[in-house]
């Protein structure tokens, strides 16, 4: 399995390391799986960020997509599993949208937002 380890460097920059990891290599809590290999069929009904109502906050569950570069970019911007996210604004034609993720305000395209899946309200915390 390929994983990404997200860490902050001494200059406050975010760095993402990609490497193969065996399932028995210790704590997986800081590792982000590459792709949907760990997701199950129940996730097919999950809500993506593009469908989130304005002003509503949720927690990121996982990110899908076949483009590792785009996923790395989203991770570097703070779109990581467990991060709190709120949809702030949507442009008149629906693209782009402005969201707050962590402590940052970020504008992303609807296509990128559709890759970001959110925990259900029952699992999201505050």
C-alpha positions in Angstrom: 0.0 0.0 0.0 1.3 3.5 -0.8 0.8 6.1 1.9 1.4 9.8 2.3 2.8 11.1 5.6 2.0 14.7 6.1 4.4 16.7 8.3 5.3 20.3 9.0 8.9 21.4 8.4 10.9 23.8 10.6 9.7 26.7 8.4 6.0 26.0 8.9 5.7 24.4 5.4 3.8 21.2 4.9 5.7 18.3 3.4 4.1 15.1 2.1 6.3 11.9 1.9 5.1 9.0 -0.2 6.4 5.5 0.4 5.2 1.9 0.5 4.1 0.8 3.9 3.3 -2.8 5.0 0.0 -3.2 7.0 2.0 -4.4 10.0 4.4 -1.5 10.2 3.2 0.1 13.4 0.8 3.0 14.0 -1.2 4.0 11.0 -2.8 7.0 12.6 -0.5 9.6 10.8 -0.7 7.8 7.4 -3.1 8.7 4.7 -4.0 5.8 2.4 -3.5 6.4 -1.4 -6.8 5.9 -3.2 -9.9 4.1 -2.0 -8.4 0.7 -1.3 -9.5 0.9 2.4 -13.0 2.1 1.7 -16.0 -0.3 1.7 -19.3 -0.4 -0.2 -21.0 1.7 2.5 -19.1 4.7 1.4 -20.9 4.8 -2.0 -23.7 6.8 -0.2 -21.4 9.3 1.5 -21.7 13.0 0.8 -19.0 14.9 -1.0 -18.0 18.5 -0.3 -19.7 19.8 -3.5 -23.1 18.7 -2.0 -22.6 20.2 1.4 -25.1 23.0 2.2 -23.6 26.5 2.7 -22.6 27.3 6.3 -22.6 23.6 7.3 -19.5 22.1 9.0 -18.4 18.5 8.6 -15.3 16.4 9.0 -13.3 15.1 6.1 -13.5 11.3 5.8 -11.4 10.5 2.7 -10.4 11.8 -0.7 -10.9 9.9 -3.9 -9.2 10.4 -7.3 -6.9 8.9 -9.8 -4.5 11.8 -9.9 -1.9 11.5 -7.1 -0.6 15.1 -7.9 -4.0 16.6 -7.2 -4.5 14.6 -4.1 -1.1 15.7 -2.8 -2.0 19.3 -3.5 -5.3 18.9 -1.6 -3.4 17.3 1.4 -0.9 20.2 1.3 -3.7 22.7 1.5 -5.1 21.0 4.6 -7.7 18.7 3.1 -6.8 15.7 5.2 -9.0 13.1 6.9 -10.2 14.3 10.2 -10.0 18.0 9.3 -13.1 20.2 10.0 -14.4 21.9 6.8 -17.2 24.5 6.2 -18.6 25.6 2.9 -18.5 29.4 3.0 -19.5 30.7 -0.5 -20.2 29.5 -4.0 -19.7 31.6 -7.2 -22.8 32.5 -9.1 -22.3 29.8 -11.7 -21.4 27.2 -9.0 -17.6 27.2 -9.6 -15.4 27.8 -7.7 -16.4 27.6 -4.0 -14.8 29.0 -0.9 -14.4 26.7 2.1 -12.7 27.0 5.5 -10.5 24.0 6.3 -8.6 24.1 9.5 -7.8 27.7 10.0 -7.5 28.6 6.3 -10.0 29.9 3.7 -9.4 28.2 0.4 -11.1 28.4 -3.0 -11.5 25.1 -5.0 -13.2 24.0 -8.1 -16.4 21.9 -7.9 -14.5 19.0 -9.5 -12.0 19.0 -6.7 -14.8 19.3 -4.1 -16.5 16.2 -5.5 -13.3 14.2 -4.6 -13.5 15.2 -0.9 -15.9 12.9 1.0 -17.3 13.8 4.4 -18.3 11.9 7.5 -22.0 11.6 8.2 -23.5 14.0 10.7 -23.6 11.1 13.2 -19.8 10.8 13.0 -18.8 14.5 12.7 -17.9 16.2 15.8 -18.5 19.9 16.4 
